[in-house]
Amino acid sequence: MEKQKTIVRVAGKEYTLVSADSPEYISRVATYVDRRITETAFATRMNKENVAVLVSLNMADELMKAQDENARLRRELNALRSK
């Protein structure tokens, strides 16, 4: 698929992203990140840099837990298939 430019707004700032993913998907991702940053900024009253780091760490934690769960489910599925 051909790469496309998509302009998104995250934390009050515009970014031009280039991706082979659809503009709708890129906008969805940016909206999710923006929402997480906004919620965290409101709840913590931290500066933007600290909020971005905290949100990044939280999202990385969620990703790694999801990957671990995915791997566990694959192992479980493979074990059931081999019975």
CORQUIMO-V384132 format. One record per helix or strand of 3 or more residues. SS is the DSSP state (2 for helix, 1 for strand). FROM is the first residue (numbers start at 1). LEN is the number of residues. Records with the same first field share a line. If there is no record, write none. Layout:
BEGIN
SS=FROM-LEN + FROM-LEN
END
This chain:
BEGIN
1=4-7 + 13-7
2=23-22 + 48-34
END
